[in-house]
């Protein structure tokens, strides 16, 4: 038995409501009522689930997509199709000037200049952002909450479908006849940039063969390590 306990630190920032187990629509209705128009929605253009949910509550919601310069053709086509279907207020965020490249400076530097910094700049001045993050996707996301404080960007982070399973996602897509990135039908469960994405379940197809599991957009909730006395006989 380990002599340490890994406990979540008390989250910084404002007191936020506990929406554990609440329907995605209820979470989104609260978020859009509370923060609109100073709230934006992030989409990887893997499917239109989160956009569809939010748009039905507030069709003026601003959506942003990180146009890294390395996306699959199918992903860019999916973005265009979704924008047209919903008459979406879509912002395509481009990399910083002279961005570093994966083949020269490494994946982390490439993600930083093409995703993290552009997104952080865009979120400056906003009060909240909405993501499609789900716990089932990766161990690094297992502690995510439906509503949490983003200490890096100092704003509220809303994850309405955080507890959805793959089956729930697929069921919602089928029930509402949603647009889906065609790469999903080719075995890509998680779709990123061409140089670092291969078919795979969950997020195992991202940065395949590399220890990297996140691009830096989503940070795991901080963990505190507390040493505890060993119990007799433990």
Secondary structure, 3 states (H helix, E strand, C coil): CCCEEEEECCCCCCCCCCCCCCCHHHHHHHHHHHHCCCEEEECCCCECHHHHHHHCCCCCCEEEEEECCCECHHHHHHHHHHHHHHCCEEEEEECCCCCCCHHHHCHHHHHHHHHHHHHHHHHCCCCEEECCCCHHHCHHHCCCCCEEEECCCCEEEECCCCCCCHHHHHHHHHHHCCCECHHHHHCECCCCEHHHECCECCCCCECCCCCCCCCCCCCCCCEEEEECCCCCCC
